[in-house]
């Protein structure tokens, strides 16, 4: 089992060791245009999520809303590792992954706004991005709800004799629920081509991993099912890309599941409305420091290598800002779903006696 870093919970006590443990993969033979593309993608996720948070405070977005702030390198690295034909299942922190898998940012933002031009026609919202064309088969609002479905999709791939791989993303808290054990067990038992990815930001909602997991090194938790696991520094887009690519291709070739733990810092609370008062000031500063900011880290590396100049940085920033503004304007001008469509997608096919009663309708017909 590879172990590229050794986080010991989300406290400031371990921050120095985590910084020392971050391995520099080097830029090596990487093409400058590829590195700049990664940088732009990461910056886009950052600005998109910041605009999402702003829209939420303005009541343009309702319901639950969870952001990828601090997770940008992990998002880009994981999505780069997938082929277009591969499938993706995520939890409710899904905006960046949806965009990275190929969804139109304008339609993603429209879905956040609950508008008809959204990827789920405005009825899904923040936690339920879904698009069969890009094979992003859902964000899921129930903790761990995606695991059995992703495992079933991997079974379908083997049943049809395909060579696709399923990636199933989740948070650290998901590793303590029943569906985790059931899904990993059957994935190994039936040798399914799936990569389970745990995003470890040290805090499941408001409880630290150390306080909730008897084995806090989450990449080891597949060992009970003889599933090989690895840990990677989620602040390093190249390390995430390389590790995830290797595991995805091994799952494809060997037809067996793998487990990847990517660790990084959650810059904000669990959701947009969470003030994260369970964190100390020191922990909050650590999570938001430039030393742990994936975008700042990559910016510094590219700058030192002479790849990212001041002019180029400004050009990319302006381009990203314009595209995010365009997405927000598109969402603002998209129509709201007609109330008559409320029950259109409750079932995939017509169901006898399906209730289509609106809240103001009488319980029994007169």
NUNU-780185 format. One record per residue: x, z, y of N, C-alpha, C in turn; residue in three letters. Coordinates in steps of 0.2 Angstrom, whole numbers, padded with zeros to 4 digits, always signed. Last residue first. Example, Ala and Ser with C-alpha at 12.3 -4.5 7.8 and 13.67 -1.06 7.14 Angstrom:
2
+0064+0035-0011+0068+0036-0005+0064+0039+0000SER;+0066+0039-0028+0062+0039-0022+0066+0039-0016ALA;
This chain:
366
-0316-0021+0074-0323-0020+0075-0328-0025+0071UNK;-0302-0016+0064-0306-0022+0068-0313-0020+0068UNK;-0293-0002+0067-0298-0006+0063-0302-0011+0067UNK;-0285+0001+0078-0282+0002+0071-0287-0002+0066UNK;-0285-0010+0092-0288-0004+0088-0285-0005+0081UNK;-0270-0013+0102-0276-0015+0098-0278-0009+0094UNK;-0259-0009+0108-0265-0008+0112-0271-0010+0108UNK;-0248-0014+0100-0249-0007+0101-0256-0005+0104UNK;-0255-0027+0089-0251-0025+0095-0253-0017+0096UNK;-0254-0031+0072-0258-0027+0077-0253-0025+0083UNK;-0252-0039+0061-0249-0041+0067-0253-0038+0073UNK;-0248-0035+0044-0251-0033+0051-0248-0036+0057UNK;-0252-0046+0031-0247-0044+0036-0250-0041+0042UNK;-0260-0051+0021-0262-0045+0024-0257-0042+0029UNK;-0246-0060+0013-0253-0058+0013-0255-0051+0017UNK;-0233-0067+0022-0235-0061+0017-0243-0060+0018UNK;-0223-0081+0024-0229-0078+0025-0231-0073+0020UNK;-0205-0077+0024-0211-0082+0022-0217-0078+0023UNK;-0197-0068+0030-0195-0075+0030-0200-0080+0028UNK;-0205-0057+0042-0204-0059+0035-0201-0066+0035UNK;-0204-0056+0055-0204-0050+0051-0203-0051+0044UNK;-0204-0066+0064-0198-0065+0060-0198-0059+0056UNK;-0216-0065+0072-0214-0071+0069-0208-0071+0064UNK;-0221-0055+0080-0221-0054+0072-0218-0060+0069UNK;-0219-0059+0093-0217-0053+0091-0216-0052+0083UNK;-0224-0070+0099-0219-0071+0094-0217-0065+0091UNK;-0233-0066+0110-0236-0069+0104-0231-0070+0098UNK;-0224-0063+0120-0227-0057+0116-0230-0060+0109UNK;-0210-0073+0122-0218-0073+0123-0220-0067+0118UNK;-0195-0068+0129-0199-0070+0123-0206-0069+0124UNK;-0190-0073+0145-0192-0068+0141-0196-0070+0135UNK;-0179-0086+0149-0185-0083+0149-0186-0078+0144UNK;-0163-0085+0158-0167-0086+0152-0173-0083+0152UNK;-0157-0080+0169-0162-0085+0170-0165-0088+0164UNK;-0148-0071+0164-0153-0069+0169-0158-0074+0170UNK;-0140-0078+0155-0145-0073+0153-0150-0071+0158UNK;-0133-0086+0165-0137-0089+0160-0142-0084+0157UNK;-0126-0076+0171-0131-0080+0175-0136-0083+0170UNK;-0118-0072+0161-0123-0067+0164-0128-0071+0168UNK;-0110-0083+0159-0114-0081+0154-0120-0076+0156UNK;-0104-0085+0172-0109-0090+0169-0113-0087+0164UNK;-0096-0073+0171-0102-0074+0176-0107-0079+0174UNK;-0088-0077+0161-0092-0071+0160-0098-0071+0165UNK;-0081-0088+0167-0085-0089+0161-0090-0083+0160UNK;-0075-0082+0178-0080-0087+0179-0085-0088+0173UNK;-0066-0073+0172-0071-0071+0176-0077-0076+0177UNK;-0058-0083+0165-0062-0078+0161-0068-0075+0165UNK;-0052-0089+0177-0056-0093+0172-0061-0089+0168UNK;-0045-0078+0182-0051-0082+0186-0055-0086+0181UNK;-0036-0075+0172-0041-0070+0174-0047-0073+0178UNK;-0029-0087+0172-0033-0085+0166-0038-0080+0168UNK;-0023-0086+0184-0027-0092+0182-0031-0090+0177UNK;-0016-0075+0184-0021-0075+0189-0026-0081+0187UNK;-0006-0078+0174-0011-0072+0173-0017-0073+0178UNK;+0000-0089+0180-0004-0090+0174-0009-0084+0173UNK;+0007-0082+0190+0002-0087+0192-0003-0088+0186UNK;+0015-0073+0183+0010-0070+0188+0005-0076+0189UNK;+0016-0079+0166+0019-0078+0173+0013-0075+0177UNK;+0020-0077+0150+0014-0075+0154+0017-0074+0161UNK;+0032-0079+0144+0027-0084+0143+0021-0083+0147UNK;+0043-0071+0145+0043-0076+0150+0037-0081+0148UNK;+0043-0059+0138+0045-0065+0134+0045-0071+0139UNK;+0037-0051+0147+0044-0050+0145+0047-0056+0142UNK;+0024-0056+0145+0027-0056+0152+0035-0055+0151UNK;+0020-0053+0132+0021-0060+0135+0024-0060+0141UNK;+0021-0039+0133+0025-0042+0128+0026-0050+0130UNK;+0011-0036+0143+0018-0034+0144+0023-0038+0139UNK;-0001-0041+0136+0001-0043+0143+0009-0042+0144UNK;-0001-0032+0126+0000-0039+0124+0002-0043+0131UNK;-0004-0020+0132+0002-0020+0128+0004-0028+0127UNK;-0016-0023+0139-0010-0021+0143-0004-0022+0139UNK;-0024-0025+0128-0024-0030+0133-0017-0029+0137UNK;-0024-0012+0121-0022-0018+0118-0020-0024+0123UNK;-0018+0003+0127-0023-0002+0129-0020-0009+0126UNK;-0009+0013+0125-0014+0012+0120-0019+0007+0121UNK;-0002+0013+0137+0002+0013+0131-0003+0012+0125UNK;-0011+0014+0147-0009+0008+0146-0005+0007+0139UNK;-0025+0026+0142-0018+0024+0144-0016+0017+0143UNK;-0037+0030+0136-0037+0025+0141-0030+0023+0144UNK;-0033+0039+0127-0037+0034+0125-0037+0028+0130UNK;-0027+0049+0135-0023+0045+0130-0027+0039+0128UNK;-0038+0053+0143-0032+0050+0146-0028+0046+0141UNK;-0045+0060+0133-0048+0054+0137-0043+0050+0140UNK;-0036+0070+0129-0038+0065+0124-0041+0059+0128UNK;-0036+0077+0141-0030+0074+0138-0031+0069+0133UNK;-0049+0081+0142-0046+0077+0147-0040+0073+0145UNK;-0057+0081+0126-0053+0084+0131-0051+0079+0136UNK;-0073+0075+0120-0066+0074+0121-0063+0079+0127UNK;-0086+0078+0121-0083+0081+0115-0075+0080+0116UNK;-0091+0070+0131-0089+0076+0133-0086+0080+0127UNK;-0095+0056+0131-0089+0058+0127-0087+0065+0129UNK;-0107+0051+0137-0101+0053+0141-0095+0056+0138UNK;-0115+0037+0131-0112+0043+0129-0106+0045+0133UNK;-0121+0025+0134-0124+0031+0137-0121+0038+0135UNK;-0114+0016+0127-0114+0015+0134-0117+0022+0137UNK;-0107+0025+0113-0111+0020+0116-0111+0020+0123UNK;-0096+0034+0112-0099+0030+0106-0103+0024+0108UNK;-0086+0031+0127-0090+0035+0122-0092+0031+0117UNK;-0071+0021+0128-0077+0025+0131-0080+0029+0126UNK;-0060+0017+0121-0059+0019+0128-0065+0023+0131UNK;-0055+0021+0106-0061+0019+0109-0061+0022+0116UNK;-0040+0014+0099-0043+0019+0103-0050+0017+0106UNK;-0036+0010+0082-0035+0009+0089-0039+0015+0093UNK;-0032+0004+0066-0033+0010+0070-0032+0008+0078UNK;-0039-0003+0052-0036-0005+0058-0037+0001+0063UNK;-0038-0005+0035-0039+0000+0040-0035-0002+0046UNK;-0044-0014+0022-0040-0014+0028-0042-0009+0033UNK;-0046-0018+0005-0048-0013+0010-0042-0013+0016UNK;-0052-0031-0006-0047-0027-0003-0050-0023+0003UNK;-0058-0038-0022-0059-0035-0015-0052-0032-0012UNK;-0054-0054-0029-0054-0047-0029-0055-0044-0022UNK;-0048-0068-0031-0055-0066-0032-0056-0058-0033UNK;-0036-0073-0028-0037-0068-0033-0044-0066-0035UNK;-0039-0081-0017-0036-0084-0022-0036-0080-0028UNK;-0047-0073-0008-0049-0080-0009-0046-0082-0016UNK;-0039-0062-0007-0046-0061-0009-0049-0068-0011UNK;-0028-0068-0001-0027-0065-0007-0034-0064-0011UNK;-0033-0071+0012-0031-0077+0007-0030-0074+0000UNK;-0036-0059+0017-0041-0063+0016-0039-0069+0011UNK;-0023-0053+0017-0028-0050+0013-0034-0055+0011UNK;-0017-0062+0027-0014-0061+0020-0019-0058+0015UNK;-0025-0060+0038-0024-0066+0035-0022-0066+0028UNK;-0023-0046+0041-0029-0048+0039-0029-0055+0035UNK;-0009-0047+0044-0011-0042+0038-0018-0045+0036UNK;-0009-0056+0055-0005-0057+0049-0007-0053+0043UNK;-0018-0050+0064-0019-0056+0062-0015-0058+0055UNK;-0012-0037+0066-0019-0037+0064-0020-0044+0060UNK;+0000-0041+0072+0000-0037+0066-0007-0038+0063UNK;-0005-0048+0084-0002-0052+0079-0001-0048+0072UNK;-0012-0037+0091-0016-0043+0089-0012-0047+0083UNK;-0011-0021+0090-0006-0027+0090-0010-0033+0087UNK;-0019-0011+0089-0018-0012+0096-0013-0019+0096UNK;-0021-0007+0076-0026-0011+0079-0025-0013+0086UNK;-0009-0007+0064-0010-0005+0071-0015-0010+0074UNK;-0016-0005+0048-0012-0009+0053-0014-0006+0059UNK;-0015-0002+0030-0017+0001+0037-0013-0004+0042UNK;-0023-0007+0015-0017-0007+0019-0020-0004+0026UNK;-0027-0005-0003-0028-0004+0004-0022-0004+0008UNK;-0034-0011-0018-0028-0010-0014-0030-0010-0006UNK;-0045-0002-0028-0045-0007-0023-0039-0006-0018UNK;-0049+0007-0037-0043+0003-0039-0043-0003-0034UNK;-0057+0016-0033-0060+0010-0036-0055+0005-0038UNK;-0050+0026-0027-0054+0028-0032-0057+0022-0036UNK;-0044+0018-0017-0040+0020-0023-0044+0022-0029UNK;-0050+0018-0005-0052+0013-0010-0049+0014-0017UNK;-0044+0026+0003-0050+0028+0000-0053+0023-0004UNK;-0033+0023+0010-0032+0026+0004-0039+0027+0000UNK;-0037+0020+0023-0035+0014+0019-0034+0017+0011UNK;-0039+0032+0029-0044+0029+0026-0043+0023+0022UNK;-0033+0047+0029-0030+0041+0029-0034+0036+0025UNK;-0041+0058+0027-0042+0055+0034-0038+0048+0034UNK;-0050+0064+0015-0044+0060+0015-0045+0056+0022UNK;-0061+0071+0020-0056+0075+0016-0049+0071+0015UNK;-0067+0069+0035-0065+0066+0030-0060+0070+0026UNK;-0071+0076+0047-0076+0074+0043-0074+0070+0036UNK;-0060+0080+0054-0065+0085+0053-0070+0083+0048UNK;-0053+0068+0055-0050+0074+0052-0055+0079+0050UNK;-0061+0061+0063-0060+0059+0056-0057+0065+0052UNK;-0072+0070+0074-0065+0067+0072-0065+0066+0065UNK;-0088+0066+0081-0084+0070+0076-0077+0067+0074UNK;-0096+0058+0087-0093+0063+0091-0089+0068+0087UNK;-0094+0044+0080-0098+0046+0085-0095+0052+0089UNK;-0079+0047+0073-0086+0044+0071-0091+0048+0075UNK;-0064+0044+0079-0070+0048+0081-0076+0044+0078UNK;-0053+0036+0077-0052+0043+0076-0058+0047+0077UNK;-0056+0023+0075-0055+0025+0082-0054+0032+0082UNK;-0054+0011+0063-0053+0019+0064-0051+0020+0071UNK;-0063+0000+0055-0061+0001+0062-0060+0009+0063UNK;-0061-0006+0040-0063+0000+0043-0059+0000+0050UNK;-0066-0020+0030-0062-0018+0036-0065-0012+0040UNK;-0065-0027+0015-0069-0022+0019-0064-0020+0024UNK;-0066-0043+0009-0062-0038+0013-0066-0033+0017UNK;-0071-0051-0006-0073-0047+0000-0067-0043+0003UNK;-0074-0058-0019-0070-0060-0014-0072-0057-0007UNK;-0076-0046-0033-0079-0050-0028-0074-0052-0022UNK;-0076-0040-0047-0071-0044-0044-0073-0049-0039UNK;-0085-0031-0051-0087-0038-0052-0082-0043-0049UNK;-0079-0019-0048-0081-0020-0055-0082-0027-0057UNK;-0077-0021-0034-0071-0021-0039-0073-0022-0046UNK;-0090-0020-0030-0086-0026-0028-0080-0026-0033UNK;-0095-0008-0035-0097-0014-0038-0093-0020-0036UNK;-0087+0001-0027-0087+0001-0034-0089-0006-0037UNK;-0090-0003-0014-0084-0004-0016-0083-0004-0024UNK;-0104+0001-0014-0102-0006-0013-0095-0007-0015UNK;-0104+0015-0017-0108+0010-0021-0105+0003-0021UNK;-0097+0020-0006-0095+0021-0013-0098+0016-0018UNK;-0105+0016+0005-0098+0014+0004-0096+0014-0003UNK;-0118+0021+0002-0117+0014+0002-0110+0012+0001UNK;-0116+0035+0006-0116+0033-0001-0115+0025-0002UNK;-0103+0038+0018-0109+0037+0016-0110+0034+0009UNK;-0090+0038+0023-0093+0044+0020-0100+0044+0018UNK;-0086+0027+0030-0083+0028+0024-0085+0035+0020UNK;-0092+0027+0042-0096+0023+0037-0093+0025+0030UNK;-0084+0032+0052-0089+0036+0049-0092+0033+0043UNK;-0076+0021+0056-0073+0026+0051-0078+0030+0048UNK;-0086+0005+0055-0083+0011+0058-0080+0016+0053UNK;-0083-0011+0048-0087-0005+0049-0083+0000+0053UNK;-0085-0028+0041-0082-0023+0046-0087-0017+0047UNK;-0081-0038+0029-0087-0033+0031-0083-0028+0035UNK;-0080-0055+0025-0077-0049+0028-0082-0044+0030UNK;-0079-0065+0011-0084-0061+0015-0079-0056+0018UNK;-0074-0082+0008-0072-0075+0008-0077-0071+0013UNK;-0077-0096-0002-0077-0092+0004-0075-0085+0003UNK;-0077-0104-0013-0070-0101-0011-0071-0098-0005UNK;-0090-0104-0026-0087-0106-0019-0080-0103-0018UNK;-0098-0102-0037-0092-0105-0038-0088-0107-0032UNK;-0110-0095-0036-0110-0103-0034-0104-0106-0035UNK;-0106-0083-0038-0111-0086-0043-0111-0093-0042UNK;-0097-0080-0028-0094-0081-0035-0099-0084-0039UNK;-0106-0079-0017-0101-0084-0017-0098-0085-0024UNK;-0114-0069-0022-0117-0076-0021-0112-0081-0021UNK;-0105-0058-0020-0108-0060-0027-0111-0067-0027UNK;-0104-0059-0006-0098-0060-0010-0100-0062-0017UNK;-0117-0054-0003-0115-0061-0001-0109-0063-0005UNK;-0117-0041-0008-0121-0046-0011-0119-0053-0010UNK;-0108-0036+0001-0106-0036-0006-0110-0041-0010UNK;-0116-0037+0012-0110-0041+0012-0107-0041+0005UNK;-0126-0028+0008-0128-0035+0010-0122-0039+0009UNK;-0120-0016+0007-0123-0019+0001-0124-0026+0002UNK;-0115-0015+0021-0110-0015+0016-0114-0018+0009UNK;-0124-0014+0032-0121-0020+0031-0117-0021+0024UNK;-0127-0001+0034-0132-0005+0031-0129-0012+0029UNK;-0118+0008+0039-0117+0006+0032-0122+0001+0030UNK;-0130+0014+0050-0123+0015+0048-0122+0013+0040UNK;-0141+0001+0056-0140+0007+0052-0133+0008+0049UNK;-0139-0010+0063-0140-0004+0067-0139+0002+0063UNK;-0128-0023+0061-0133-0019+0058-0133-0012+0061UNK;-0125-0040+0065-0123-0034+0066-0129-0029+0063UNK;-0124-0055+0054-0127-0049+0057-0123-0043+0059UNK;-0117-0065+0049-0123-0063+0046-0125-0056+0048UNK;-0110-0078+0054-0110-0071+0057-0116-0069+0055UNK;-0110-0092+0052-0109-0087+0047-0107-0080+0049UNK;-0113-0101+0062-0106-0098+0062-0104-0093+0056UNK;-0126-0103+0057-0121-0109+0058-0114-0106+0058UNK;-0133-0091+0057-0131-0094+0051-0126-0099+0051UNK;-0131-0077+0066-0131-0084+0067-0128-0087+0061UNK;-0134-0062+0076-0135-0066+0069-0135-0073+0070UNK;-0133-0046+0082-0131-0053+0083-0131-0056+0076UNK;-0139-0033+0084-0141-0037+0079-0140-0045+0081UNK;-0137-0024+0094-0134-0022+0088-0136-0027+0082UNK;-0143-0029+0106-0136-0028+0106-0133-0027+0099UNK;-0157-0040+0101-0153-0036+0105-0146-0034+0103UNK;-0167-0046+0094-0162-0042+0090-0159-0037+0095UNK;-0175-0054+0101-0179-0049+0098-0174-0044+0094UNK;-0169-0065+0107-0171-0060+0111-0174-0054+0108UNK;-0166-0074+0097-0172-0076+0101-0174-0070+0105UNK;-0153-0071+0093-0159-0069+0089-0165-0070+0093UNK;-0146-0077+0103-0144-0079+0096-0150-0077+0091UNK;-0157-0081+0117-0152-0077+0114-0151-0079+0106UNK;-0167-0086+0124-0161-0091+0123-0156-0087+0119UNK;-0176-0076+0127-0178-0081+0122-0172-0085+0120UNK;-0167-0060+0129-0171-0066+0132-0171-0071+0126UNK;-0161-0048+0130-0167-0048+0127-0171-0054+0129UNK;-0148-0047+0134-0153-0046+0140-0160-0046+0136UNK;-0142-0049+0123-0141-0043+0126-0146-0041+0131UNK;-0145-0063+0122-0147-0058+0117-0147-0051+0119UNK;-0137-0068+0133-0144-0068+0133-0148-0064+0128UNK;-0124-0065+0127-0127-0062+0133-0134-0062+0134UNK;-0125-0075+0117-0124-0068+0116-0126-0064+0121UNK;-0126-0087+0125-0132-0085+0120-0131-0077+0118UNK;-0114-0087+0131-0120-0087+0135-0126-0084+0131UNK;-0105-0087+0120-0105-0081+0124-0112-0081+0129UNK;-0109-0094+0105-0109-0096+0112-0110-0089+0116UNK;-0099-0089+0091-0106-0089+0095-0104-0091+0102UNK;-0087-0088+0084-0089-0094+0086-0096-0095+0090UNK;-0082-0076+0081-0084-0080+0075-0086-0087+0078UNK;-0080-0070+0094-0074-0072+0090-0076-0077+0084UNK;-0093-0067+0097-0090-0072+0101-0084-0075+0097UNK;-0095-0057+0087-0100-0063+0087-0096-0068+0091UNK;-0085-0048+0091-0085-0051+0084-0089-0057+0084UNK;-0090-0043+0103-0084-0047+0102-0083-0051+0096UNK;-0102-0037+0098-0102-0042+0103-0096-0046+0103UNK;-0104-0026+0089-0103-0032+0087-0102-0038+0092UNK;-0107-0012+0083-0102-0014+0089-0100-0021+0088UNK;-0115-0011+0072-0118-0012+0078-0113-0013+0084UNK;-0105-0020+0060-0109-0014+0062-0112-0016+0068UNK;-0105-0036+0051-0102-0031+0056-0107-0025+0056UNK;-0099-0049+0041-0104-0044+0042-0101-0038+0046UNK;-0095-0066+0039-0094-0060+0043-0100-0055+0043UNK;-0088-0079+0028-0094-0075+0031-0092-0068+0034UNK;-0080-0094+0030-0080-0087+0028-0086-0084+0032UNK;-0078-0107+0036-0083-0106+0030-0084-0099+0028UNK;-0068-0105+0045-0075-0106+0048-0080-0105+0042UNK;-0058-0091+0040-0059-0098+0041-0066-0099+0043UNK;-0050-0077+0048-0056-0080+0044-0056-0088+0045UNK;-0041-0073+0057-0039-0073+0050-0044-0076+0046UNK;-0047-0072+0069-0042-0077+0068-0040-0078+0061UNK;-0054-0060+0068-0057-0067+0068-0053-0073+0067UNK;-0043-0051+0068-0048-0052+0062-0051-0058+0062UNK;-0038-0053+0081-0034-0053+0075-0038-0055+0069UNK;-0049-0050+0089-0046-0057+0090-0042-0058+0083UNK;-0052-0036+0086-0057-0042+0086-0054-0048+0085UNK;-0039-0030+0089-0042-0030+0082-0047-0036+0081UNK;-0038-0032+0102-0033-0035+0098-0036-0035+0091UNK;-0050-0024+0107-0049-0032+0108-0044-0035+0103UNK;-0054-0012+0108-0053-0015+0101-0052-0022+0101UNK;-0056-0007+0120-0050-0004+0116-0049-0007+0110UNK;-0073-0010+0119-0067-0009+0124-0062-0005+0120UNK;-0084-0015+0113-0078-0016+0110-0072-0014+0114UNK;-0099-0004+0114-0094-0009+0117-0088-0009+0113UNK;-0116-0004+0111-0110-0001+0109-0104-0006+0111UNK;-0132+0001+0115-0127-0004+0116-0120-0001+0115UNK;-0150+0002+0112-0143+0004+0111-0138-0001+0113UNK;-0161-0003+0126-0159-0001+0119-0153+0002+0118UNK;-0157-0016+0138-0160-0010+0136-0158-0008+0129UNK;-0151-0023+0153-0150-0023+0145-0153-0016+0143UNK;-0153-0021+0166-0154-0028+0163-0154-0028+0156UNK;-0150-0009+0171-0157-0009+0167-0158-0016+0166UNK;-0138-0007+0176-0143-0010+0181-0150-0011+0177UNK;-0131-0002+0165-0133+0003+0171-0138+0000+0176UNK;-0130-0015+0159-0134-0009+0156-0136-0004+0161UNK;-0122-0022+0167-0129-0024+0166-0133-0019+0163UNK;-0110-0015+0164-0113-0015+0171-0120-0017+0171UNK;-0108-0017+0151-0109-0011+0153-0112-0010+0160UNK;-0106-0031+0152-0111-0029+0148-0113-0022+0150UNK;-0094-0032+0159-0100-0034+0162-0106-0032+0159UNK;-0086-0026+0149-0086-0023+0156-0093-0025+0159UNK;-0087-0036+0140-0090-0030+0138-0090-0026+0145UNK;-0081-0047+0146-0087-0048+0144-0091-0041+0143UNK;-0068-0042+0148-0072-0043+0154-0079-0044+0152UNK;-0064-0041+0134-0063-0035+0139-0068-0036+0145UNK;-0065-0054+0129-0069-0048+0126-0069-0042+0131UNK;-0055-0060+0138-0063-0062+0138-0067-0056+0135UNK;-0044-0054+0134-0046-0053+0140-0053-0055+0141UNK;-0043-0060+0121-0044-0053+0122-0046-0051+0129UNK;-0042-0074+0124-0048-0071+0120-0049-0064+0121UNK;-0030-0074+0131-0036-0076+0134-0042-0073+0131UNK;-0022-0070+0121-0022-0066+0127-0029-0067+0130UNK;-0023-0081+0112-0025-0074+0110-0026-0070+0116UNK;-0018-0091+0121-0025-0091+0118-0027-0085+0116UNK;-0005-0087+0121-0009-0087+0128-0016-0087+0126UNK;-0001-0089+0108-0001-0083+0111-0005-0082+0117UNK;-0002-0103+0108-0006-0099+0103-0007-0092+0106UNK;+0007-0107+0117+0000-0109+0118-0005-0105+0114UNK;+0019-0103+0111+0017-0100+0118+0009-0101+0119UNK;+0020-0100+0094+0019-0105+0099+0016-0102+0106UNK;+0031-0090+0086+0025-0091+0088+0024-0096+0094UNK;+0043-0086+0080+0042-0093+0081+0035-0095+0083UNK;+0044-0071+0088+0047-0075+0083+0046-0083+0085UNK;+0039-0060+0093+0035-0066+0094+0038-0071+0090UNK;+0037-0044+0084+0041-0049+0087+0037-0056+0088UNK;+0031-0033+0079+0031-0039+0074+0036-0044+0078UNK;+0035-0017+0081+0035-0023+0085+0036-0029+0080UNK;+0025-0004+0076+0031-0009+0074+0030-0015+0078UNK;+0022+0012+0081+0020+0005+0082+0026+0000+0081UNK;+0027+0025+0080+0026+0021+0074+0024+0014+0074UNK;+0028+0029+0093+0035+0027+0089+0033+0023+0083UNK;+0015+0031+0095+0018+0026+0099+0025+0024+0095UNK;+0012+0041+0086+0009+0034+0085+0012+0029+0089UNK;+0020+0051+0090+0022+0048+0084+0018+0042+0083UNK;+0013+0053+0102+0020+0051+0102+0022+0048+0096UNK;+0000+0058+0098+0001+0051+0102+0008+0049+0102UNK;-0004+0069+0092-0001+0064+0088+0001+0058+0091UNK;-0010+0077+0102-0004+0079+0098+0000+0074+0094UNK;-0021+0071+0106-0015+0069+0110-0009+0072+0106UNK;-0031+0065+0092-0029+0070+0097-0022+0068+0101UNK;-0038+0059+0081-0038+0056+0088-0036+0061+0093UNK;-0028+0058+0066-0033+0060+0070-0033+0058+0077UNK;-0015+0053+0064-0017+0060+0061-0023+0062+0065UNK;-0008+0037+0060-0012+0041+0064-0015+0048+0060UNK;+0004+0029+0056+0002+0035+0053-0002+0039+0058UNK;+0007+0012+0052+0006+0017+0057+0003+0023+0053UNK;+0007+0003+0042+0011+0001+0048+0010+0007+0053UNK;+0008+0003+0026+0006+0008+0030+0010+0007+0037UNK;+0003-0005+0010+0007-0005+0017+0004+0000+0021UNK;+0004+0000-0006+0000+0000+0000+0004+0000+0006UNK;
